[in-house]
Amino acid sequence: MVTKELLKAEIDKIPEDCLELLFRIMKALEAPMRKPKIVQPQKASPNGPFDWHKFIQETYGSLSDAPIQRGDQGKFEKREIME
């Protein structure tokens, strides 16, 4: 059986450069174990949160202050033609 005394004795053997990592592991173990929350996907409805018409109306023109611009194409090396 592992006891606190045994753990304390083993900690004394840990190299100094590993103490930070060991401390983080110990702190992580202090936090209560929580079950991950499982989010169920919602079905889209015509008037629900996934109404794409509403999304388009709300976001249309939102980048008009900073329009997206395509940069220069750049130069590419010429390669053999594939047949």
C-alpha positions in Angstrom: 0.0 0.0 0.0 1.3 3.5 -0.9 1.4 5.9 2.0 2.1 9.6 2.3 5.4 8.7 4.0 6.4 6.5 1.1 5.6 9.2 -1.4 7.5 11.8 0.6 10.5 9.6 0.6 10.3 9.1 -3.2 10.0 12.9 -3.7 13.4 13.3 -2.1 14.8 11.2 -4.9 13.3 13.3 -7.7 15.9 15.5 -9.6 15.6 19.3 -9.0 14.7 20.0 -12.6 11.6 17.8 -12.4 10.1 19.3 -9.3 8.0 21.8 -11.2 6.4 19.1 -13.3 5.8 17.0 -10.2 4.2 20.0 -8.5 1.8 20.5 -11.4 0.8 16.9 -11.4 0.1 17.0 -7.7 -2.0 20.2 -8.1 -3.9 18.6 -10.9 -4.8 15.7 -8.6 -6.2 18.0 -6.0 -8.9 19.2 -8.3 -12.1 17.2 -8.0 -12.7 14.8 -10.8 -15.5 16.1 -13.0 -17.4 14.2 -15.6 -17.1 15.8 -19.0 -20.3 17.5 -20.1 -21.6 15.9 -23.2 -23.4 18.3 -25.5 -26.1 16.8 -27.6 -26.3 18.3 -31.1 -29.4 20.3 -31.7 -31.6 19.8 -34.8 -32.0 22.8 -37.1 -35.4 24.3 -37.3 -36.7 26.9 -39.7 -36.9 29.5 -36.9 -34.3 28.1 -34.6 -30.8 29.0 -33.7 -29.5 27.5 -37.0 -31.6 29.7 -39.2 -29.1 30.5 -41.9 -31.2 33.3 -43.4 -31.1 35.2 -40.1 -27.4 34.6 -39.9 -26.8 36.0 -43.3 -28.9 39.1 -42.6 -27.1 39.7 -39.3 -23.6 39.3 -40.7 -23.9 40.6 -44.3 -21.5 43.5 -44.8 -19.7 43.1 -41.5 -16.4 43.2 -43.3 -17.2 46.3 -45.4 -14.7 48.4 -43.3 -11.9 45.9 -44.0 -12.6 44.1 -47.2 -10.8 40.9 -47.9 -8.1 41.3 -50.5 -6.2 38.6 -52.4 -2.4 39.1 -52.3 -0.1 38.6 -55.2 0.0 35.2 -56.8 3.7 34.9 -56.6 6.1 33.2 -58.9 6.1 29.5 -59.4 8.8 27.3 -60.9 8.0 25.7 -64.3 7.7 22.0 -64.2 7.5 19.2 -66.7 4.2 18.8 -68.5 2.3 15.7 -67.3 1.0 13.5 -70.1 
